[in-house]
Amino acid sequence: MRKTNDVATMLDITTETVRDWCKRYADFLSDNATPNMGGTRSFTDDDILIFTTINTLRNQGMNHDQVLEQLNEGTRIEDVGVDYDQLLATPQGRAMTIQQLKNLNERISQLETDNEVMLSELRQKERELGKLEGELEIERGARETLDELRSEIAVLRYRLKQYEQQEGGIDA
């Protein structure tokens, strides 16, 4: 997260301009960029891209309404034809580019960490699934054995009943 002064320095604009743009373009910025009364502003990477887009469009001669129209149409910095050689020729442009690269590296690191965590969770779930499948197979085997025993008991009861009937016939 960046502070107002950081954004102003990156874009070579005043902190007053940053605050003004926060009000004018609030619909396109994060909640942190437009805090409640007395709150401290902080800006996400997406906010920086919006500010960079606004700054570029303003430098191309567009007024507030034209910039607003462009933002509403989904125009972003990659759509406005930035001359990156010119951007990198200025200290602010280099600082902004370096900061964006740092942000991207941080994001990549975070994604790699998230990926490792998810892979670990996936492996754990696969182990649990394997264990449950094994238990299910044991249960199926136990059910089959139980069914076989029930069948054998039924046969033995039938034989016992026949035996008892034969014994009853002999005693008579």
Secondary structure, DSSP 8 states (H G I E B T S, - for coil): -B-HHHHHHHHT--HHHHHHHHHHTGGGS-GGGS-STT----B-HHHHHHHHHHHHHHHTT--HHHHHHHHHTT--GGGTT--HHHHHHSHHHHHHHHHHHHHHHHHHHHHHHHHHHHHHHHHHHHHHHHHHHHHHHHHHHHHHHHHHHHHHHHHHHHHHHHHHHHHHHHH-
